[in-house]
Amino acid sequence: MRGTNQSSVSEFLLLGLSRQPQQQQLLFVLFLSMYLVTVLGNLLILLAVGLDSRLHIPMYFFLSNLSFVDICFTSTTVPKMLANHILGTQTISFSGCLTQMYFVFTFVDMDNFLLAVMAYDRFVAVCHPLHYSTKMTPQLCGLLVTGSWVIANLNVLLHTLLMARLSFCADNAIPHYFCDVTPLLKLSCSDTHLSEMMILTEGSLIMITPFVCILASYVHITCAVLRVPSTKGRWKAFSTCGSHLAVVSLFYGTIIAVYFNPLSSHSSEKDTAATVMYTVVTPMLNPFIYSLRNRDLKAALRKMMGRKTCS
């Protein structure tokens, strides 16, 4: 069987989150609701930042990029799952599976890099406020986002090519609602050692480096804030960064739990629950976390809503 070519499996079956009809109906309504909230919430942030000239600063430039990435992120997995439920099918082609995996992890990497870039932006704003405008220039902001896209695509291309060379012989049922790396590696009848090693080394480096940058930024921010004599000033600085830290904790906690453990220690049920957190829940929560804790963004949203009501 190990000598069988990958063409012996032309499609996979996405088993989804449940095989119980009643639970499937409930999950369909739940995921449809979360998807609509995610798209609407992130679109509102994009519109608010685009229409309000006061928000044309680096912090909101990065936030609008994060909102765009989150819309694309959820759109690579949830619509396919909803369509499969409506059409009564579970199939996805081999090429479609690899394509979905490519885009899912491109957007995961982009979330990863943008969270690090946003942490650096907050570090400069809090620790070097007098030099903020000279350090965070439009050119640097554009370069940081463009560089993130390039690195993310190159990284995911490597893992996709490694996956494409594997053989899938008999079992084609993926106990998941999208083509994730871990269940695909378990299904392969080839030697997956190289792919696993690259995930645990190069993949870990791609995830851990921005995470370390985030931690370093917030250590410096905390030290700077503790030197502020005013309690009100400390609270203002911490509240500005608090929303970012909430997103970072949820995102990295679930990613580390799913991917950076040996393949033998994985449980499909636990992995699926954790992936729902970072693929659906986190993109849905981002607009609420950032808008509810941000006066400027709330003011821009109210202004935009008022303008629509008047028109």
Residue pairs with C-beta under 8 A, 6 or more apart in sequence:
1 169
1 170
1 189
2 167
2 169
2 189
2 190
2 191
3 167
4 167
4 169
4 189
5 167
6 94
6 164
6 165
6 166
6 167
6 168
8 167
8 168
8 169
8 170
9 94
9 168
9 169
9 170
9 172
10 93
10 94
11 91
11 92
11 93
11 94
11 97
11 172
12 91
12 92
12 93
12 94
12 97
12 168
12 172
12 173
12 174
12 179
12 187
13 90
13 91
13 92
13 172
13 173
13 174
14 80
14 81
14 84
14 90
14 91
14 92
14 174
14 176
14 177
14 178
14 179
15 90
15 173
15 174
15 175
15 176
16 24
16 27
16 81
16 84
16 85
16 90
16 176
16 177
17 23
17 27
17 177
17 272
17 276
18 24
18 27
24 85
28 82
28 85
31 78
31 81
31 82
31 280
32 78
32 82
34 78
34 280
34 281
34 284
35 74
35 78
35 79
35 82
35 280
37 284
38 70
38 71
38 74
38 280
38 283
38 284
38 287
39 71
39 74
39 75
41 284
41 286
41 287
41 288
41 291
42 67
42 68
42 70
42 71
42 283
42 286
42 287
43 67
43 71
44 287
44 291
44 301
44 304
45 63
45 64
45 67
45 287
45 290
45 291
45 297
46 64
46 67
46 68
47 304
48 55
48 297
48 300
48 301
48 304
49 55
49 56
49 60
49 61
49 63
49 64
49 297
49 300
50 64
51 300
51 304
52 300
52 303
52 304
54 296
54 300
55 296
55 297
55 300
58 121
58 136
58 141
59 118
59 121
59 122
59 125
60 296
60 297
61 141
61 145
62 114
62 117
62 118
62 121
62 141
62 145
63 118
63 290
63 297
65 114
65 145
66 111
66 114
66 115
66 118
66 286
67 286
67 287
69 107
69 110
69 111
69 114
70 107
70 111
70 282
70 283
70 286
71 283
72 103
72 107
73 104
73 107
73 108
73 111
73 279
73 283
74 279
74 280
74 283
74 284
76 100
76 103
76 104
76 107
76 178
77 100
77 104
77 177
77 178
77 279
77 280
78 280
80 92
80 100
80 178
81 177
81 178
84 90
84 91
92 100
92 179
94 168
97 174
97 179
97 184
98 160
98 163
98 164
98 179
100 178
100 179
101 160
101 163
101 178
101 179
101 180
101 181
101 184
102 156
102 157
102 160
104 178
104 179
104 180
104 279
105 155
105 156
105 159
105 181
106 152
106 153
106 156
108 255
108 278
109 148
109 151
109 152
109 155
109 156
109 206
110 148
110 149
110 152
111 251
111 282
112 206
112 207
112 210
112 211
112 251
112 255
113 148
113 151
113 152
113 210
114 145
114 148
115 210
115 214
115 244
115 247
115 248
115 251
116 209
116 210
116 211
116 213
116 214
117 144
117 145
117 148
118 244
119 213
119 214
119 217
119 218
119 244
119 248
120 213
120 217
121 136
122 217
122 218
122 221
122 240
122 241
122 244
123 217
123 218
123 220
123 221
124 131
124 132
124 135
124 136
125 132
125 136
126 221
126 224
126 225
126 237
126 240
126 241
127 220
127 221
127 224
128 135
151 206
155 202
155 203
155 206
158 198
158 202
159 181
159 195
159 198
159 199
159 203
162 194
162 195
162 198
163 181
163 184
163 185
163 195
165 190
166 184
166 185
166 188
166 190
166 192
166 195
167 188
167 189
167 190
168 187
168 188
168 189
169 189
170 189
171 187
172 187
173 187
174 180
174 183
174 184
174 187
175 183
175 268
175 272
176 183
176 268
176 271
176 272
176 275
177 272
178 275
178 279
180 271
180 275
181 195
181 199
181 259
182 258
182 259
182 263
182 266
182 271
183 268
183 271
185 192
185 195
185 196
185 263
186 263
186 266
192 263
196 262
196 263
199 259
199 260
200 260
203 259
203 260
204 260
207 252
207 255
207 256
207 259
207 260
211 252
214 248
218 241
218 245
221 237
221 241
224 237
225 234
225 237
225 238
226 234
228 234
228 237
239 293
240 293
242 293
243 289
243 290
243 292
243 293
243 294
246 289
247 282
247 285
247 286
247 289
247 290
250 277
250 278
250 281
250 282
250 285
251 278
251 282
254 274
254 275
254 277
254 278
254 282
255 278
257 270
257 274
258 266
258 271
258 274
258 275
258 278
290 297
291 297
291 298
291 301
292 298
